[in-house]
Amino acid sequence: MRRFSLADQVIEEAAPDLQDALADAYRRKVRPLCLCKEPGPAMYIAQVGDQYVVKRMPLSGGGHDPSCFSYEPPDELSGLGVLMGSAIQVDSESGMAALKLDFSLSKVGARSAPPVGAGGSDSVAGDTKKLSPRGLLHYLWHEAELNVWTSRWAGKRHWWNIRWHLIEAARQMTVKGGPLSDILFVPEPFRSPDKTAIEQRRAEALASAVPPKSGPRKLMILVGEVKEFGVARSGHKLVVKHMPGFVFLLDDGLYRRLQTRFEPEMALWGADEASHLIAIATFGLTPAGLAVIEEMAVMVVAENWVPYESAYEKKLLDALARVRERSVKSLRYSLPLDKPAVAAMLQIPPRPVGLYVVPPSSDHAYEETLGELIASRPEFDSWIWRTADGEMPPLPVRQDRVPVT
């Protein structure tokens, strides 16, 4: 159980007067300290409706004790490490992250077809200096802590809190000097009785995407769950869940590139009815009010909204979903699939365990790099599933628990 220092008082997470203390600290702009270590890592207070929640500062998870609920694996074990300080620059005082993007947030004239792989490629030059659309989606998911899971949350993660956490994370980020939250559109949960009010709020949220009389058009960023792709009279259309009667248009070239570039994600989504396909896209509105997508990427997530990139990772996530101990799924960002990275970190006492999934296509160079990666973090134990050797081995567990397979 976490304990926090709030200026002149120490309070436990389960204390009956926690909400009153957090509300007072929120008004006074007091930054909590987590007492998992000495000195305590700084955190911040977020307001969720009429509740107050203590959240870790961006990219500070590695500074917490491995047994702390706010801990997360070091950036170097995932694709995030190479982006820090270049594509992502975090102010240590405010916690604000300034992001550099490799895609445009404005549009001049007609669309010019980008080369295959643009807007989400994992291998183009300069990936470590700027975020692709998929890289931005990974970072939002990471900072929203949607890659974290414990079986105690089963049945409690829904789109309304997915949306809130994404928007809250975006408030801690800037792009081109402005808040990312100002241009991020995440559809709110749709309820038929509230249809008129929801559509009015949507129109207000999309106002900045309305084209000006002259000059470049501003683009917004959509993050939403894909319901389906369909054929339009001209090109294709994307239908996003919670947006009945509203479509996003894609031209044929963009749709073909999307299907080619993200073929594995599309196949994984199609193979599992419980999984979700998350889209991130830049879009603008035409003078006629139609939403047109300029660039797009997708990510497949499990039933509990934790991302995965292969059937092997999906099997690992299914096993982790039944474990009470906290697990943190690592994300690749722009890291190529032939580069080893920790698939997830399982927080079991006394030491966290790095979980590694070795693909069947791995070679000697992959194994050597994997060995170096594991050796570089001696403070963690490691668990390895070499998929070419057979079924997944049982997950490591506390000695008083039964192994999960």
C-alpha positions as CSV (number, residue, x, y, z in Angstrom):
1,M,0.0,0.0,0.0
2,R,1.4,3.4,-1.0
3,R,2.1,6.2,1.5
4,F,2.4,9.8,0.4
5,S,3.9,12.9,1.9
6,L,1.7,16.0,1.4
7,A,3.7,18.9,2.6
8,D,3.3,18.6,6.4
9,Q,1.5,15.3,6.6
10,V,2.0,11.6,5.7
11,I,-1.1,9.7,4.6
12,E,-1.8,6.2,3.5
13,E,-3.6,5.3,0.3
14,A,-6.4,3.6,2.2
15,A,-6.8,6.3,4.8
16,P,-10.5,7.3,5.2
17,D,-9.6,11.0,5.0
18,L,-7.4,10.6,1.9
19,Q,-9.9,12.4,-0.5
20,D,-10.1,15.4,1.8
21,A,-6.3,15.6,2.1
22,L,-5.9,15.3,-1.7
23,A,-8.6,17.9,-2.4
24,D,-6.8,20.3,-0.1
25,A,-3.4,19.6,-1.6
26,Y,-4.9,19.9,-5.1
27,R,-6.2,23.4,-4.3
28,R,-2.9,24.4,-2.7
29,K,-0.9,22.9,-5.7
30,V,1.1,20.7,-3.3
31,R,3.0,18.0,-5.2
32,P,2.8,14.6,-3.3
33,L,5.9,12.5,-2.7
34,C,5.7,8.8,-2.8
35,L,7.4,7.3,0.3
36,C,8.4,4.0,-1.4
37,K,11.9,5.3,-1.4
38,E,14.0,8.0,0.2
39,P,14.0,10.7,-1.1
40,G,10.4,10.2,-2.3
41,P,9.7,10.5,-6.1
42,A,7.5,13.5,-6.9
43,M,3.9,12.8,-8.1
44,Y,0.9,14.9,-9.0
45,I,-2.8,14.9,-8.2
46,A,-5.5,14.6,-10.9
47,Q,-9.2,15.2,-10.5
48,V,-11.5,12.6,-11.9
49,G,-15.1,13.8,-11.5
50,D,-15.4,14.4,-7.8
51,Q,-12.5,12.1,-6.9
52,Y,-8.8,12.9,-6.6
53,V,-6.1,10.5,-7.8
54,V,-2.4,10.5,-7.1
55,K,-0.5,9.8,-10.4
56,R,3.2,9.4,-11.1
57,M,5.0,12.1,-13.0
58,P,5.7,11.4,-16.6
59,L,8.6,9.0,-17.1
60,S,9.3,8.7,-13.4
61,G,8.2,5.1,-13.0
62,G,11.8,3.8,-12.8
63,G,12.5,6.0,-9.9
64,H,10.0,4.2,-7.6
65,D,10.8,1.1,-5.6
66,P,10.2,-2.1,-7.6
67,S,7.6,-3.1,-5.1
68,C,5.7,0.2,-5.5
69,F,2.5,0.3,-7.5
70,S,3.8,3.3,-9.3
71,Y,6.9,1.5,-10.5
72,E,7.5,0.8,-14.2
73,P,10.4,-0.8,-16.1
74,P,13.4,1.3,-17.2
75,D,12.9,3.0,-20.6
76,E,16.0,1.1,-22.0
77,L,14.1,-2.2,-21.9
78,S,11.5,-1.0,-24.4
79,G,11.4,1.1,-27.5
80,L,11.0,4.2,-25.3
81,G,14.7,4.5,-24.3
82,V,16.0,5.7,-27.6
83,L,13.3,8.4,-27.9
84,M,14.0,10.1,-24.6
85,G,15.9,13.4,-24.9
86,S,15.2,13.7,-28.6
87,A,11.6,12.9,-29.7
88,I,10.4,13.3,-26.1
89,Q,11.9,15.9,-23.9
90,V,10.5,16.0,-20.3
91,D,10.8,19.0,-18.0
92,S,11.9,17.6,-14.7
93,E,10.2,20.4,-12.7
94,S,6.7,20.6,-14.4
95,G,6.6,17.0,-15.7
96,M,5.5,18.4,-19.1
97,A,6.7,16.4,-22.1
98,A,7.5,18.3,-25.3
99,L,7.0,16.0,-28.3
100,K,8.6,16.2,-31.8
101,L,6.4,14.6,-34.4
102,D,7.3,13.2,-37.8
103,F,3.9,14.1,-39.3
104,S,2.2,17.3,-40.0
105,L,-0.6,19.0,-38.1
106,S,-1.5,21.3,-40.9
107,K,-2.5,20.9,-44.5
108,V,-1.9,23.1,-47.6
109,G,-3.7,22.2,-50.8
110,A,-4.6,18.7,-52.0
111,R,-3.1,15.5,-50.5
112,S,0.1,14.3,-51.9
113,A,0.6,10.6,-51.6
114,P,3.3,9.8,-49.0
115,P,5.7,6.9,-49.7
116,V,4.8,3.5,-48.5
117,G,5.7,3.3,-44.8
118,A,5.3,7.0,-44.0
119,G,3.3,8.0,-41.1
120,G,4.0,5.0,-38.9
121,S,7.0,3.2,-40.4
122,D,9.2,1.5,-37.8
123,S,12.4,1.7,-39.9
124,V,12.7,5.0,-41.6
125,A,15.7,7.2,-40.8
126,G,15.2,9.7,-38.0
127,D,12.7,7.6,-36.0
128,T,14.6,8.2,-32.8
129,K,14.4,12.0,-33.3
130,K,10.6,12.3,-33.9
131,L,7.5,10.3,-33.1
132,S,5.5,8.6,-35.8
133,P,1.7,8.4,-35.3
134,R,2.1,4.9,-33.8
135,G,4.9,6.1,-31.6
136,L,2.6,8.9,-30.3
137,L,-0.2,6.3,-29.7
138,H,2.2,4.1,-27.7
139,Y,3.4,7.1,-25.7
140,L,-0.2,8.2,-24.9
141,W,-1.0,4.6,-23.9
142,H,2.1,4.4,-21.8
143,E,1.6,7.7,-19.9
144,A,-2.1,6.8,-19.4
145,E,-0.9,3.6,-17.8
146,L,-3.2,1.5,-20.0
147,N,-0.3,-0.9,-20.5
148,V,-0.5,-1.8,-16.8
149,W,-2.7,-4.7,-15.5
150,T,-3.6,-6.7,-12.4
151,S,-6.4,-9.3,-12.2
152,R,-8.1,-7.1,-9.5
153,W,-9.1,-4.8,-12.3
154,A,-11.0,-7.4,-14.3
155,G,-14.3,-6.0,-15.6
156,K,-13.4,-2.5,-14.5
157,R,-11.7,-1.0,-17.5
158,H,-14.1,0.6,-20.0
159,W,-14.0,3.2,-22.7
160,W,-15.1,6.0,-20.4
161,N,-12.0,5.6,-18.2
162,I,-9.8,4.8,-21.2
163,R,-10.8,8.1,-22.7
164,W,-10.3,10.0,-19.4
165,H,-6.8,8.6,-18.9
166,L,-5.8,9.4,-22.5
167,I,-6.9,13.0,-22.2
168,E,-5.3,13.4,-18.8
169,A,-2.0,12.1,-20.2
170,A,-2.3,14.5,-23.2
171,R,-2.6,17.4,-20.8
172,Q,1.0,16.6,-19.7
173,M,2.3,16.9,-23.3
174,T,2.9,19.7,-25.8
175,V,3.4,19.7,-29.5
176,K,4.7,22.7,-31.4
177,G,4.4,24.7,-28.1
178,G,0.7,24.0,-27.5
179,P,-1.1,21.4,-25.4
180,L,-1.6,18.1,-27.1
181,S,-5.0,17.9,-25.4
182,D,-6.2,20.9,-27.4
183,I,-6.0,19.0,-30.7
184,L,-6.6,15.5,-29.4
185,F,-10.1,14.1,-30.1
186,V,-11.2,11.0,-28.2
187,P,-14.9,10.2,-28.7
188,E,-16.9,10.2,-25.5
189,P,-19.1,7.1,-24.7
190,F,-22.3,7.2,-26.7
191,R,-25.6,7.0,-25.0
192,S,-28.8,7.3,-27.1
193,P,-30.7,9.5,-24.6
194,D,-27.8,12.0,-24.7
195,K,-27.4,11.9,-28.5
196,T,-28.1,15.6,-29.1
197,A,-25.9,16.8,-26.3
198,I,-23.0,14.5,-27.3
199,E,-23.2,15.7,-30.9
200,Q,-23.1,19.3,-29.8
201,R,-20.0,18.7,-27.6
202,R,-18.4,16.8,-30.6
203,A,-19.1,19.8,-32.9
204,E,-17.5,22.1,-30.3
205,A,-14.5,19.8,-29.9
206,L,-13.9,19.7,-33.7
207,A,-14.2,23.4,-34.2
208,S,-10.5,23.9,-34.6
209,A,-10.5,21.4,-37.6
210,V,-12.9,23.6,-39.5
211,P,-11.0,25.0,-42.5
212,P,-10.2,28.7,-42.6
213,K,-11.1,30.9,-45.5
214,S,-7.5,31.1,-46.5
215,G,-4.2,29.6,-45.5
216,P,-3.3,26.1,-44.2
217,R,-5.9,23.9,-42.6
218,K,-5.3,22.8,-39.1
219,L,-5.5,19.1,-38.4
220,M,-6.6,17.3,-35.3
221,I,-5.5,13.9,-33.9
222,L,-8.1,11.2,-33.5
223,V,-7.7,8.3,-31.1
224,G,-10.6,5.9,-31.1
225,E,-11.6,2.3,-31.4
226,V,-12.2,1.0,-34.9
227,K,-15.7,-0.4,-35.5
228,E,-15.2,-1.2,-39.2
229,F,-13.7,0.0,-42.5
230,G,-16.1,0.3,-45.4
231,V,-16.3,1.3,-49.0
232,A,-17.5,4.8,-49.7
233,R,-18.7,6.1,-53.0
234,S,-15.2,7.6,-53.5
235,G,-12.5,5.8,-51.5
236,H,-13.1,4.2,-48.1
237,K,-14.5,5.2,-44.8
238,L,-13.5,4.5,-41.2
239,V,-16.3,4.0,-38.6
240,V,-15.2,4.6,-35.0
241,K,-17.1,3.2,-32.1
242,H,-19.2,5.7,-30.0
243,M,-19.7,7.9,-33.1
244,P,-22.9,6.6,-34.8
245,G,-23.7,8.4,-38.0
246,F,-20.2,10.0,-38.3
247,V,-17.5,8.7,-40.7
248,F,-13.9,9.5,-41.5
249,L,-13.0,9.3,-45.1
250,L,-9.8,7.8,-46.5
251,D,-8.7,7.9,-50.1
252,D,-7.9,4.6,-51.8
253,G,-4.1,5.1,-51.7
254,L,-4.0,5.6,-47.9
255,Y,-6.3,2.7,-47.3
256,R,-4.1,0.3,-49.4
257,R,-1.0,1.5,-47.6
258,L,-2.7,1.1,-44.2
259,Q,-3.7,-2.5,-45.0
260,T,-0.2,-3.3,-46.2
261,R,1.8,-1.6,-43.4
262,F,-0.5,-2.9,-40.6
263,E,-1.3,-6.3,-42.0
264,P,-0.2,-8.1,-38.8
265,E,-2.4,-5.9,-36.6
266,M,-5.4,-6.3,-38.9
267,A,-4.9,-10.1,-38.8
268,L,-4.6,-10.2,-35.1
269,W,-7.7,-8.1,-34.7
270,G,-9.6,-10.3,-37.0
271,A,-8.5,-13.5,-35.2
272,D,-9.8,-12.5,-31.8
273,E,-13.4,-11.3,-31.2
274,A,-12.5,-9.9,-27.8
275,S,-9.6,-7.7,-29.0
276,H,-9.9,-4.1,-30.0
277,L,-8.3,-2.2,-32.8
278,I,-7.2,1.3,-31.8
279,A,-6.7,4.0,-34.5
280,I,-4.7,7.2,-34.4
281,A,-5.1,9.5,-37.3
282,T,-4.6,13.1,-38.3
283,F,-7.8,14.6,-39.9
284,G,-9.4,17.8,-40.9
285,L,-12.8,18.9,-42.0
286,T,-13.8,20.0,-45.5
287,P,-15.9,23.1,-46.0
288,A,-18.8,20.7,-46.4
289,G,-18.2,19.3,-42.9
290,L,-16.7,15.9,-43.9
291,A,-13.9,14.5,-41.8
292,V,-10.9,13.4,-44.0
293,I,-8.0,11.4,-42.7
294,E,-4.5,12.4,-43.8
295,E,-2.3,9.9,-41.9
296,M,-3.2,6.9,-39.8
297,A,-1.8,4.0,-37.8
298,V,-3.4,1.3,-35.7
299,M,-2.6,-0.8,-32.7
300,V,-4.3,-4.0,-31.5
301,V,-5.1,-4.4,-27.8
302,A,-6.5,-7.3,-25.8
303,E,-9.9,-7.4,-24.1
304,N,-8.4,-5.6,-21.1
305,W,-7.0,-2.9,-23.5
306,V,-3.3,-3.9,-23.1
307,P,-1.4,-3.8,-26.4
308,Y,0.2,-6.8,-28.1
309,E,2.0,-7.4,-31.4
310,S,1.9,-11.2,-31.9
311,A,-0.2,-14.3,-31.1
312,Y,2.6,-15.2,-28.7
313,E,2.3,-11.9,-26.8
314,K,-1.4,-12.4,-26.7
315,K,-1.0,-15.7,-25.0
316,L,1.4,-14.1,-22.5
317,L,-1.2,-11.3,-21.8
318,D,-4.0,-13.9,-21.3
319,A,-1.9,-15.5,-18.6
320,L,-0.9,-12.2,-17.0
321,A,-4.6,-11.1,-17.0
322,R,-5.2,-13.8,-14.3
323,V,-2.4,-12.8,-12.1
324,R,-3.0,-10.5,-9.1
325,E,0.5,-9.1,-9.2
326,R,0.9,-5.9,-11.3
327,S,2.3,-6.4,-14.8
328,V,3.5,-3.7,-17.2
329,K,3.5,-4.3,-20.9
330,S,6.4,-2.8,-22.8
331,L,5.8,-1.0,-26.1
332,R,8.1,-0.9,-29.1
333,Y,7.5,2.6,-30.5
334,S,9.9,2.6,-33.4
335,L,12.0,-0.4,-32.3
336,P,12.1,-3.0,-35.1
337,L,10.7,-6.5,-34.4
338,D,14.2,-8.1,-34.9
339,K,15.5,-6.1,-31.9
340,P,14.9,-7.8,-28.5
341,A,13.0,-5.9,-25.8
342,V,11.3,-7.0,-22.7
343,A,7.7,-8.0,-23.5
344,A,6.4,-7.2,-20.0
345,M,7.6,-6.7,-16.4
346,L,5.9,-8.7,-13.6
347,Q,6.2,-7.2,-10.2
348,I,6.5,-10.0,-7.8
349,P,8.5,-9.8,-4.6
350,P,11.3,-9.8,-3.9
351,R,12.5,-8.8,-7.4
352,P,10.6,-7.8,-10.6
353,V,10.8,-10.3,-13.4
354,G,11.4,-9.3,-17.0
355,L,9.4,-11.4,-19.4
356,Y,11.0,-12.0,-22.8
357,V,9.2,-13.6,-25.8
358,V,11.7,-14.8,-28.4
359,P,10.1,-15.1,-31.9
360,P,10.6,-18.2,-34.0
361,S,12.6,-16.2,-36.6
362,S,15.3,-15.2,-34.1
363,D,18.9,-15.9,-35.0
364,H,22.3,-16.0,-33.2
365,A,22.6,-12.2,-33.3
366,Y,19.2,-11.8,-31.7
367,E,20.1,-14.2,-28.9
368,E,23.4,-12.4,-28.3
369,T,21.7,-9.0,-28.1
370,L,19.1,-10.5,-25.8
371,G,21.7,-11.9,-23.5
372,E,23.4,-8.5,-23.3
373,L,20.1,-6.8,-22.6
374,I,19.3,-9.1,-19.7
375,A,22.9,-8.8,-18.3
376,S,22.6,-5.0,-18.3
377,R,19.8,-5.1,-15.7
378,P,21.1,-7.5,-12.9
379,E,18.5,-6.1,-10.5
380,F,15.8,-8.0,-12.3
381,D,15.1,-11.7,-12.7
382,S,14.3,-12.9,-16.2
383,W,11.8,-15.4,-17.8
384,I,12.2,-16.4,-21.4
385,W,9.8,-18.1,-23.8
386,R,11.6,-19.3,-26.9
387,T,8.6,-19.8,-29.0
388,A,10.4,-22.1,-31.5
389,D,10.9,-24.6,-28.6
390,G,7.3,-25.1,-27.8
391,E,4.5,-24.0,-25.5
392,M,4.8,-21.1,-23.1
393,P,6.5,-22.1,-19.8
394,P,4.6,-21.3,-16.5
395,L,4.9,-17.7,-15.3
396,P,7.1,-17.0,-12.3
397,V,5.0,-16.4,-9.2
398,R,5.3,-15.8,-5.5
399,Q,6.2,-19.0,-3.6
400,D,2.7,-19.0,-2.0
401,R,1.0,-18.9,-5.3
402,V,0.3,-21.6,-7.9
403,P,2.1,-21.1,-11.3
404,V,0.0,-19.7,-14.1
405,T,0.2,-21.1,-17.6
